[in-house]
Amino acid sequence: MTFVVTDNCIKCKYTDCVEVCPVDCFYEGPNFLVIHPDECIDCALCEPECPANAIFSEDEVPEDQQEFTALNAELADIWPNIAEKKDALPDAEEWDGVPDKLQYLER
């Protein structure tokens, strides 16, 4: 089992979750974070730390966001690892809660 970063992280990229991860399984893109499924130990520490409520257990990913499970795996293999908290994107508060943000994902 793994945790998955979903749609609401796009254009927010809060990194509170990164700070609590004991195995450094987060990877960072320009405007989104992902979790490497082979590195996640299912500790669940990241989920409550996400201000955008964008992290779900793999078996609890909302039906309309199932594609994010594969997307996390794909992007974790190409993006650099992130192990320390950084500032959120400048307009994160404005984007938090905006639906259907996949179109804004920067690879």
C-alpha positions in Angstrom: 0.0 0.0 0.0 1.1 3.5 -0.7 -0.1 7.1 -0.4 -0.9 9.2 -3.4 -0.8 12.9 -4.0 -3.8 14.1 -5.9 -5.3 17.0 -7.9 -5.4 19.7 -5.2 -1.7 19.7 -4.8 -1.3 21.1 -8.3 -0.3 24.8 -8.2 -0.2 24.8 -4.4 2.7 22.5 -3.6 2.7 22.8 0.1 5.6 20.7 1.5 4.5 20.2 5.1 4.2 16.5 4.2 7.8 16.2 3.1 9.0 17.4 6.5 7.4 14.4 8.3 8.3 11.6 5.8 10.7 9.2 7.5 11.8 7.7 4.2 12.1 10.7 1.9 9.7 9.3 -0.7 8.5 12.7 -2.1 9.6 14.0 -5.4 9.2 17.6 -6.7 8.1 19.0 -10.0 7.6 22.6 -10.9 4.1 22.9 -9.4 3.2 19.5 -7.9 4.6 16.8 -5.5 4.4 13.0 -5.9 5.1 10.0 -3.7 7.2 7.2 -5.0 5.1 4.0 -4.5 8.0 1.7 -4.1 9.6 3.9 -1.4 6.4 4.8 0.7 6.2 2.6 3.8 2.5 3.5 4.4 3.2 5.2 7.7 0.4 7.8 7.1 2.3 10.6 8.7 2.0 12.8 5.6 -1.7 12.7 5.1 -2.8 14.8 8.1 0.1 17.3 7.4 -1.2 18.3 4.0 -2.9 21.7 4.2 -4.6 21.1 0.9 -6.0 17.6 1.8 -4.4 16.3 -1.4 -2.9 13.1 0.0 -4.9 9.8 0.2 -4.1 6.2 1.0 -4.0 4.3 -2.3 -7.3 2.5 -1.5 -9.0 5.8 -0.6 -8.1 7.9 -3.7 -11.4 9.5 -4.9 -13.0 7.8 -7.8 -12.5 10.8 -10.1 -8.8 11.0 -9.3 -7.7 7.4 -9.8 -5.3 8.4 -12.6 -3.1 10.1 -9.9 -1.9 6.7 -8.6 -0.1 6.0 -11.9 0.9 9.6 -12.3 2.7 9.6 -9.0 4.6 6.5 -10.0 5.5 7.9 -13.4 6.7 11.3 -12.2 8.6 10.0 -9.1 10.9 8.2 -11.5 11.9 11.4 -13.3 11.6 14.2 -10.8 14.2 15.0 -8.1 13.8 13.9 -4.5 12.7 16.5 -1.9 13.5 16.0 1.7 13.1 19.4 3.3 10.1 21.8 3.6 10.1 24.7 1.3 7.7 27.6 0.9 4.4 26.9 -0.9 3.9 28.4 -4.3 3.2 32.2 -4.1 -0.5 31.9 -5.1 -1.1 28.5 -3.4 -4.0 29.9 -1.3 -5.8 31.0 -4.4 -5.5 27.6 -6.0 -6.4 25.5 -2.9 -9.7 23.9 -3.6 -10.0 24.7 -7.3 -11.3 21.6 -9.0 -9.9 19.8 -12.0 -6.3 21.2 -12.0 -4.6 18.3 -13.9 -4.6 20.6 -17.0 -2.2 22.9 -15.1 0.3 20.2 -14.2 3.8 21.2 -15.3 6.1 18.3 -16.0 
